Amino acid sequence: MARAVHEAGTQRVRFTKLESLVLCALRLYYHEQMRLATDQERCAISAGEIRERLIQAGRPAAQLSPRLLAHALRKLARHLLVSIT
């Protein structure tokens, strides 16, 4: 469980369960990539790979439609937590 908190306590936003799970999965992926000790400053993952990781973690595939996943990623991008390319 993790919580992103603004130092001044402003700019609060509520995420859905799916958005929170996607953010946690992305954080785990980031740590896995940084452990490889490559010279890259950024890591990239496809939406399909995120979906597969969430399914392996126990999330039902029916609840992970491409539309819902895209909506969750766009909301995270809107708050500058991820970058969609």
Helices and strands as residue ranges (DSSP letters): H 17-35, H 47-56, G 61-63, H 66-78
